[in-house]
């Protein structure tokens, strides 16, 4: 006999957990399936290797799912008030400030592991959410009443109107729904970790374009910074093989010694960069969100933010469907979710891909255009306002949950 739910979500990560909370707050019964032990998803004593730069729209969503206060209590959230981007070998630069945006910050740097822990705690407080850990989806069957029955690795059967794939770039739900993807490798890695600059980060996100890719420092609240160094596989391997002093020399030189000496202040790691996009986000009884639907170059730190916009939009459409008496697996309704999110995501992905390719081009003409473009954008207020609006998550058909007041 199957256990009945309204929605089954595969993946208890940042996107899956927030969808579950949003649906449960609206009275829907949700099952979340997580392959890993939940303990593995909780934060360690120090910052994890990867952080996210939350936009104001993401903050609105995290407030709606009652996670924002918990994030503040972790002590691992840092507002950034300014952003400074400049180019190697040229005078092009672009700056942003929170003043005049209507927000008290351009965004907030938050440890992914700590965010995950807060969302899991909140999800487990809600009676309408059940989380099963150490489980894997094994098979599914469409039932005559329009619902879907899934069988788990523990032999248990569960059924729901909708299966949501929030299970990352190698999504099992995407495979089940027979949804193809388009994408490519950038032939690059990002080196990540914590570093400590000799001079203050000034609550600013700093990014410099080097020949092999951008180099970024994101401010943390203890004076350290989170490092994101995008470069070729070869250079990444070379850098990670250096002793700490030599790595510090290369990093400090990369920022023109703007911050004095920048020392390693924690573990370093690296991961490969890819672009991947599902050709559709939905099938009847199935929907994708977050990295299961799209993964982008992390150049502007927008990955988790467009994932949260997916979450909020899907929750909004499902709540409206329930109120209207429409089955949650109805394809026409799910297509509305896809229509609202896909065009926006493609715009962001295309922009980041173009920006990435121009930022690593060795062509003198492209470098010149890049320098002129940065400087021109910096001097045109209406362009800066538009760019700031996009970067803050206030672009396109966004759900009511995240709209500015």
N, C-alpha and C positions, 0 to 999 in steps of 0.2 A: 504493500500500500504506500502511496506517495504522500509526502508532507506537502501541504499547499502554501504557497506564498504569492504575493502579487508580482514581485520582481526578484530575480536572482542576478547577483552581480559577481562576476568572476574577477577577483583582484581586490585586495583590501588596502591598496596604496592610497596616495594622496587624492586621486580622482575618484576611485571606487568608494572610499570611505565617505567622502563628502557627498556623493550622490545618495548613498544609503541614508545618511543623516537627513538630507533635504527631503527625501521621499517619506521617511518615517515621521518627520515633523508634520507632514500632510496626511498622516493616518494610513499610509501604505505599509504592508507587511513585507519585509525585505530579508532575504538570505544572502550573506556575503561568503564566498568561498575563497580561501587563501591557501595556496600551495605550501607556503613556508610556515614555520611556527611563528606565532605572533610575537614571541619574545625577541625574535631576530629583527623585527621591524621597529623596535623601540630604540630610543637614543642611548648612546654611551655617555660617559661623564663629560667628554669634551665634544666640540663640534665634529660632525661627520665630514667626510671629504667633500660632499656636494651640498651647495646651498642654492636657494632660489631668490630671485629678486621679485617680490610680490608687488604688483601694481595696485593702485587704489581700487580698481574693479575687483581684484582678487580679495582685497581686504573686505569689501562689501559682502562677498560671498562667504568668506570665513566668519564674518560677523553673523550672517544669517544662519549658518550651521552651528552657531554657538561655540566656535573654536578660538575666536580672536583673543578673548580674555585669557584663555589658557595659554596661548602663544606668548602673550606678554609676561605671564608668570614664569615662563621657562628661563627668562634672562638671556635668551639667544636671538632676540629680534632687534634689529638695528635700522632706524630710519636713515635713508639717504636724502639729503636736501639738494644736492647738486650732482651734475654729471658733466664730465670733461672728456672729450674725445679729440685726439690729435694724431697727426700722421708723421711717420718717419720720413726724413729726407724732404720735408716740405713745410709750408707754413699753414696748411689747412687745419682748422680746428673748429669744434662745435661745442657749445656749452648750454646746459639747461639748469634752471633753478626752480625750486618749488614755489617761490614767491610769484603770485599772479595766476597760479594754476587752479586755485580753489581748494587745494589739498594741503595738509600740513607737511606732506613729504612727497617726493617724486615716487617713492616706493620704500620697501622694507626688505632688508636682507635677512633671511631666515634659514636656519639649518633644516635640511629636508628630514632628517631623522627625528628631530624634535617636533616638527610639524606633524609627521606621521604618528608619533606617540600621542599628541593631543587629540587628533582626529579619532584614533582608535579608542582612547578613553571615552570620548564623547559618544561614539557609536555604541559602546558597550553599556552605557547608561540608559539607552533607550530600549524599552520592552519590545518594540516592533522590529528590532534588528537582531538577527541571529548570525553570529560569525563562526564558521567552521574552519579551523586551522588544520594544517597537515593533510589537506584534501586536494584531490584533482578531479576535474570533470573527465569522465570516461566515455560517455555516449549520450545522445539525446534522441527523443522520439516526439514527433508532433501528434497530439491527441485529437480525437474527433471534435472536442469542444473548443478547439482553437488554442488551447494551452500547449506548453512544451514540458515534457518530462525529461529530467536529466538523471543519470546514474553516476554516482561518485565512486572514487577509488575504494571507499569503505563499504561499498555495496548498497548504500542507502539511496533511495529514490526521492526526488523532490520535483514539484511542478510549479510553474508560474506562467503568467501571460507574456512576460518579456525576459529575455536573457541579455544582460549588458556586459559587453567585453571592456573591462577596464584593466586588462591584464598585460599591458605593455606592448613593446615593439614586436614581440614574437607571439602575438595574441592567438590563443587556442580558439576563442570564440570567433575570431575573424576567419580562421581556417574552417571551423564548423559551418559558418554561414557562406563559405565558398566565395569570399570577397578577395579579389586580387589586389595587389599593391603596385605602385610605381615608385622607384627610388634609386639611389646610387650612393656609393661611398665617396667621401671627399678626399680620401687618401691622407687624412689628418687625424691627429689625436689632440685631446685637451688635457693638459697637466693641471691637476687640481690639488688643493691643500691649503693649509694656513701658513701665513708669513707675517712677520712683524717689521713694519717700516720704522726707520729711525725717526722720521718726522711724522706728524699727525696726518691721518687720512682725511680729516676735516669733514667727516660724514659725506664723502663724495665718492661716486663711482668713477674710477679712472680707467680709460682705455686708450691704448696707443697701437696704431697699425704698423706692424713690422712686415718685412718682405715675405715671411712665411705664414703670416696670420696675426690676428690681434692678440694683445697682451692686456689683461684686465686685472684690476684690484677692486674688490668689493668690501666696503667697510664693515667691521665687526665691532661689537660694543665694548670689547676689552682692549682696544687699541690695535688689535691684529687686523689683518685683511684676509679675505678668501681670494686665492689666486686662481685665475683661469687663463692658461697660456695655450693658445691654439697654434699648432705648428705641424710640420710634416712628421710622419712616422720616424724617419731617420733622426731628425733633430730632437724629437721627444725622447727617443731611446738614449741618445747621446746625453741629453740634459739630466735624465734620471740616473744615469750611471756616474755622474759627477759627485765628488765629495761635497758636503754642505757649503764649505767656504767658496768653492768654485761655482756652485750653483747660484749662491748669493751674488757673486760678482756678475754673472751673466744676467741675472734678473735685475739687479740694480742698474746695469748698463742699459738694459732694455727700456727702462724708464728714465734714462738720461740722468740718473742719480738725483732725480727730482725729490725723492723721499729720503735722501741719504742712503745708508746701507739697508737693504731689505734682507732680513734673516729668515731662514726656515723656522717655523714655530709649530711644527706638527708633522704628521705623516703626509707624504705626497703620493699621488696615484695618477693614473691616466686612463682614458677611455676613448674608443674610436668615434669618429663623427660620421653620421649618415643622414640623408634625407629620405623619408619614407612616407607615402601617402596612400591610404586606402581609396580605391576607385569609387566605392560607395560606403557610406557610414551605416547603412541600415539594410536589413532584409525583413521580411515578415517575421515577427517575434524576436528579432535580434537588433541590437544597436551597439555601436562602438563609440568610445570616448577616450580622450587623452592620447597617450602614445600608441594605443591600439589602432587609432584612426590616423595619426600623423606624428612624425618626429621631425624636428627642424634643427638647423644649425643653431647652437646656443649663443650666437653672436650678440643678441640683444637681451638674452635672458628671458625670452617670452614663452618658452616651452610649457612650463607648468601653468602659466597664466592663461594660455589659450585652452589648456586642459580644463581649468576651472570654468572658463566660459562655456565649454562643452557641457560640463556638469550642470551649471545653473540653467542653461537652455533646455537640456534634456529633462531636468526636474520640472521646469515650468511647463513644458509641453505635456508631460505625463500627468501633472496635477490638473491641467485644463481638460485633458482627455477623460480623466476619472470623473470630473464634475459634469462633463457632457455625456457620460455613459458610453464612451468609446473604449473598446478593448485596448489595453496597453500595448498589445503586439500588433495593432492595426498599422499596415504599411503606409497608408495615406497620411496618417498622423505622424508617423516616424519620419516620413519624407519632409515634413515641415521642419523638424529638428535638423535634418541634414541640410536643407536649403538655407536655414539661418546660419549654420556654422561653416559649411564647406567653402563658400565664396570668401568669407573672412579669413579662414585658415589658409586658403590658397594665396590670397593677397599677402599675408604675413610670410608664408613660406617662400613665395616668389621674391619678395623684397629681400629677405635674409639671404637667399641663394645668390641673387644679383650682387648684394652688398659683399658677400663673402668672396665671390669670384673677382670682383673689382679690387677688393682689399689685398688679394694675394697676386694680382697680375704684375708681371715684371715689365710690362709695356710702359715706356716713358709717357706715351700719350694718355694711357689710362690713369697713371699716377697723377699726371697733371690735372686731368678732369676731376679725379677724386679730391685733390687739394682745393681746386676751385669750387667744387660742389660743397665741401664742408664749410669753407669760408663764406660762400654765398648764402647757404642755409642759415649760418650763424648771424648774418646781417639782415635777414628778411623776417620780421616779426611774425607775419602770417604763416610762413613756412614753419617756423619754430613752433608756433601754436598747434599747427596741424600734426607735426611730428610728435609733440608732447602728448596730444590727445590720443594718438595711436599707441604710443608707448605706455600710457596710463590705462589702457584697456577700454577706452571710451570711443570705440569706432565700430560701425556696423550695427546690425540689429541685435542689440544686447538685451538680455532678460531684465525684467523689472527688479530682480533681487540685487543687481549690481549697479543700477543707474545712480548717478550722483543726485543728491537732493537739490 
